[in-house]
Amino acid sequence: MATTLFFLLFFTPFLYSAAAPNHNAPQDLVRSSCINASYPSLCLRTLSSYSGPTGTPRDLAQAAVKVGLARARKASTYLKTSVTGKSERERAALSDCVEQMAESVDELSKTLSELKHLRSETFEFQMSNARTWVSAALTYEDTCVDGFEGVDRKVKGDVKKKITNVAMVTSNALYMIRRLDESGRLNR
């Protein structure tokens, strides 16, 4: 009787934990996926707090692109409404940057659409598109920041801070797309 009671008290928690579903699996995938991202702590922070699905590499790639897209849109709105250039040079740089960010938003939107409609027979082609479009978004973001060389430090600093953050999450999105591509599967 004592042996049976000991067995039940001691081994029941282990049996339960072995049979229980692993609710931390998506978080474990986020952690293991973000370790080698371009910006691991930012990756972990943004994808751990993401409210949508993150249980597969495909989910993570979509989530990372959605985060990048949301931040690109927010930065674009900020540039249009909150930053004003005093000199002709600042206004030109700002106008160019607004245009570059609109292009970045467009590239990220196309990427998200592509990731949502992946098919096994066109997987490689679609992944090539996704990598190309996210790379183009990064180029637009970098070009935006580069356009502020030689302008007032405050304006440049404000813009650089916002756009650099967008570029960092976009870079992490590219990493997640590469991971998905390397897995070679839609649902892994």
C-alpha positions in Angstrom: 0.0 0.0 0.0 2.8 2.4 0.9 4.7 1.5 -2.2 1.6 2.2 -4.3 1.0 5.5 -2.6 4.6 6.5 -3.1 4.4 5.5 -6.8 1.3 7.5 -7.4 2.6 10.6 -5.5 6.0 10.5 -7.1 5.4 9.4 -10.7 1.9 10.9 -11.5 3.4 14.4 -12.2 5.9 12.8 -14.6 3.3 10.8 -16.3 1.0 13.8 -16.6 3.8 16.0 -18.0 4.8 13.4 -20.6 1.2 13.1 -21.8 0.3 16.8 -21.7 0.7 18.8 -24.9 3.7 21.1 -25.0 2.1 24.5 -25.0 5.6 26.0 -25.0 6.5 24.5 -28.4 5.8 27.7 -30.4 7.9 29.7 -27.9 10.6 27.1 -28.1 10.6 27.4 -31.9 10.7 31.2 -31.7 13.7 31.0 -29.3 15.6 28.4 -31.4 14.8 30.3 -34.6 15.9 33.7 -33.3 19.2 32.6 -32.0 21.0 33.1 -35.3 18.9 36.0 -36.6 20.6 39.2 -37.5 19.2 40.9 -34.4 18.4 38.0 -32.0 17.1 39.9 -29.0 14.8 42.0 -31.2 13.7 38.9 -33.0 12.8 37.2 -29.7 11.1 40.2 -28.4 8.9 40.9 -31.4 8.0 37.3 -32.2 7.5 36.2 -28.6 4.9 39.0 -28.2 3.3 38.3 -31.6 -0.3 37.4 -31.1 -0.8 35.2 -34.1 0.5 31.7 -34.9 4.2 30.9 -34.5 4.3 27.2 -34.4 6.0 26.5 -37.8 8.8 28.1 -39.8 6.1 29.3 -42.2 4.2 30.9 -39.3 7.4 32.6 -38.1 8.3 33.9 -41.5 4.8 35.4 -41.9 4.9 36.8 -38.4 8.3 38.4 -39.0 7.1 40.0 -42.3 3.9 41.2 -40.6 6.0 42.9 -37.8 8.3 44.5 -40.5 5.3 45.6 -42.5 3.6 47.2 -39.5 6.7 49.0 -38.5 7.4 50.2 -42.0 3.8 51.6 -42.2 4.2 53.3 -38.9 7.5 54.8 -39.9 6.0 55.9 -43.2 3.2 57.7 -41.4 5.7 59.2 -39.0 7.7 60.6 -41.9 4.6 62.1 -43.6 3.1 63.7 -40.5 5.8 64.3 -37.9 9.0 65.3 -39.6 9.4 68.6 -41.4 12.5 69.8 -43.2 13.6 73.3 -42.7 16.0 73.5 -45.6 15.5 72.5 -49.3 18.0 69.7 -48.8 16.1 68.3 -45.8 12.7 68.5 -47.6 14.2 66.7 -50.6 15.7 64.0 -48.4 12.4 63.6 -46.5 10.4 63.4 -49.8 12.7 60.8 -51.1 12.5 58.8 -47.9 8.7 58.9 -47.9 8.9 57.5 -51.4 11.4 54.8 -50.4 9.3 53.7 -47.4 6.2 53.5 -49.6 8.2 51.1 -51.8 9.4 49.2 -48.8 5.8 48.8 -47.6 4.9 47.6 -51.1 7.7 45.0 -51.2 6.8 43.7 -47.7 3.1 43.5 -48.7 3.9 41.4 -51.8 6.1 39.2 -49.6 3.4 38.6 -47.1 0.9 37.7 -49.8 3.4 35.3 -51.4 4.0 33.6 -48.0 0.3 33.2 -47.4 -0.2 31.4 -50.8 2.7 29.0 -50.9 2.2 25.9 -52.9 4.5 22.9 -53.0 4.7 22.9 -56.8 5.9 26.5 -56.9 7.6 26.7 -53.5 11.2 27.4 -54.7 10.0 30.2 -57.1 7.8 31.7 -54.4 10.6 31.6 -51.9 12.9 33.3 -54.4 10.3 36.0 -54.8 10.0 36.5 -51.1 13.7 36.7 -50.6 14.0 39.2 -53.5 11.2 41.4 -52.2 12.4 41.6 -48.6 15.9 42.3 -49.8 14.5 45.2 -52.0 12.6 46.5 -48.9 15.9 46.5 -47.0 17.6 48.4 -49.8 14.8 51.0 -49.8 15.1 51.4 -46.1 18.9 51.8 -46.3 18.6 54.3 -49.2 16.1 56.3 -47.1 18.7 56.7 -44.3 21.6 57.4 -46.7 19.6 60.3 -48.2 20.0 62.2 -45.0 23.7 62.6 -45.2 24.6 66.2 -44.8 21.4 67.3 -43.2 20.6 68.7 -39.7 21.7 66.2 -37.1 18.3 66.3 -35.2 16.3 65.5 -38.4 18.8 62.9 -39.5 18.8 61.3 -36.0 15.1 61.1 -35.8 14.7 59.5 -39.2 17.6 57.2 -38.8 16.3 55.9 -35.5 12.9 55.0 -36.9 14.1 53.6 -40.2 17.0 51.6 -38.6 14.4 49.9 -36.4 12.4 49.0 -39.4 15.5 47.7 -41.2 16.4 45.5 -38.3 13.0 43.8 -38.1 13.0 43.5 -41.9 16.5 41.9 -41.8 15.1 39.4 -39.2 12.2 38.7 -41.6 14.6 37.9 -44.4 16.4 35.5 -42.0 13.1 33.7 -41.2 12.3 33.5 -44.9 15.7 31.9 -45.5 15.0 29.4 -42.7 11.7 28.5 -44.2 13.3 28.1 -47.7 16.0 25.9 -46.2 13.4 23.7 -44.6 11.9 23.2 -48.1 8.5 22.5 -46.7 5.3 24.4 -46.4 4.2 23.3 -43.0 7.4 22.8 -41.1 
